[in-house]
Amino acid sequence: MSRVARRTRWALLLGPFVSVAILWEGTARFELIDPNFFPPPSTVLSLAMDLYLHGDFLTHLLASLRRITFAGLLGGTGGIALGTLMGRSPRVKAVTDPHLSILYPLPKIALLPIMFSLFGVTEMARILTMALAVLLLVSINTMGAVQQIEDSHIEAAMDNGAGRIDLYREVILPGTLPQIASGLSLGFGVAVVLLVIIEMVAADAGLGYVIWTSWQQFKIPQLYVALFTINVLGVVFVHGPEEIGEWLTPWQHG
């Protein structure tokens, strides 16, 4: 993607948020909306600086970052490996595809009590619940991408002496990177949603925990600080893999 196209994409992405923030600021200042429930963004930003510099918000942010990063790494690497094997081996697909078909439509948050039963109310249980959601989306995307690679490309590489490792490194991985990036983007999107829910109902730290406790204590500006931070994390983790995928595959974009 050209630099101009990338700037246009980000402008289209961020433009509506900037417009809403300006409208929100004006209507809250003139009390056209209740500032007790909808404080001006400038007030929220000022409070955010204070909470991150002098409060414990950084601790909550790091807790959420740790969970989503570990879940993404675990689910992403597992999904890429499983999807590649399923795409290359009909036998592996025959064994694993029925299980994925059962797990895929199941709301992953419903598995949290089972994870707690297996691992206790621990970080491992929270992270594995999120990682499973990432794994399912990445594996399915990766499998489809591997199956779309033309046999002639694989045969040409093998005729030129490519071994199994060379085949994966030089043909399969470059050919599947865009779809892998899309799968990671989708997986992280679901993981962010699960992160907030898990931290609301079953954690004592994290941005989701702050959102819920702030509402219970009627600390509305603090709630918005956590909400906006989650939104930023969502943008980074959802659109980041796509940007990295485009950077790693310049031949896909001319």
Buried (B, 14 or more C-beta within 10 A) or exposed (E): BEEEEBEEBEEEEEEEEEEEBEEBBEBBEEEEBEBEEBBBBEBBBBBBEEBBEEBEBEEBBEBBBBBBBBBBEBBBBBBBBBBBBBBBEEEBBEEBBEEBEEBEEEEBBEBBEEBBEEBEEEBEBBBBBBBBBBBBBBBBBBBBBBEEBEEEBBEEBBEEEBEEEEBBEBBBBBBBBBBBBBBBBBBBBBBBBBBBBBBBEBBEBBBBBBBBBBBEEEBBBBBBBBBBBBEEBBBBBBBBBBBBBBEBBEEEEE
